[in-house]
């Protein structure tokens, strides 16, 4: 079965780890704060630690958890800038914001959040001085902290841009490789590997009944000998097109090998499968293929088998093959069960 490739699982894992690190770091610093009798700082860190812990429990809700981690971190950093943190070292912590932001928010939201956060940091430094909350003695140091932070934002943004671009290329390549591995290149139909996996998935007690029909083009060798192998390939494509047009979207028609096709009919009894197979047989018999301004008709035979949960896939396909063999021996252009 074709998979849904994305980097969402990776982001959820990153969010989980960041939540764990955030909880551990703030819990440790909170313990130090209460030991040093810094009760306001302790309360702030304790609140942040609780939010980080909550985001760890809901990390599978990616957007909610990412927002909690991001805005908790932003609030804590602004608090440290406003108050100076421990002996004026608070602003040093803001440099963890850009990589965390881009990792868990992605490129677009990360760029927006980082841009707003830079403005908030500048406002926090100004407010700390204006309202005499904390005095930074060196304006040059403040300027360089802001400038360095801006550079780290740019570097983190570039890294995330190239990471996302690389991830998209890997995902596209994985999808292409899986398509090549599960589809017949001539007809575009699912191949044997895909179909066996599909039947195995359906052939469970809760998915009953399930029927298969093994089709084979009658006298295909004669078509190749008379018109050439390229026409034989066109006949396979022609047949695949008719199957695709008539079969329901929930049904699977696969190129089984050579001139054989396998139809998988979900929630279909043997009697219903026979009717569907006979409808396809008549449609193909009455639909000519145009080759070099001449109409070429051909027919198919089919073998039907209803699969029970107790049947193995191999035994069911062998039974359908035996029924197909009987249809061929009985004169071709017919369906047997």
Buried (B, 14 or more C-beta within 10 A) or exposed (E): EEEEBEBEEEBBEBBBBBBBBBBEBBBEBBBEBBEEEBEEBBEBBBBBBBBBBBBBEBBEBBEBBBBBBBEBBBBBBBBBBBBBBBEBEBBEBBBBBBBBBBBBBBBEBBBEBBEEBBEBBBBBBEBBBEEEEBEBEEEEEBEEBBEEBBEBBEEBBEBBBEBBEEBEEEBEEEBEEBEEEBBBEEBEBBBBEBBBBBBEEBBEEEBBBBBBBBBBBBBBEEBBEEBEEEBBEBBBEBBBBBBBEBBEEEBBBBBBEEBBBBBBBBEBBBEBBBEBBBEBBEBBBEBEBEBEEEEBEBBBBBBBBBBEEEBEBEEBBEBBBBBBBBBBEEEBBBBBB
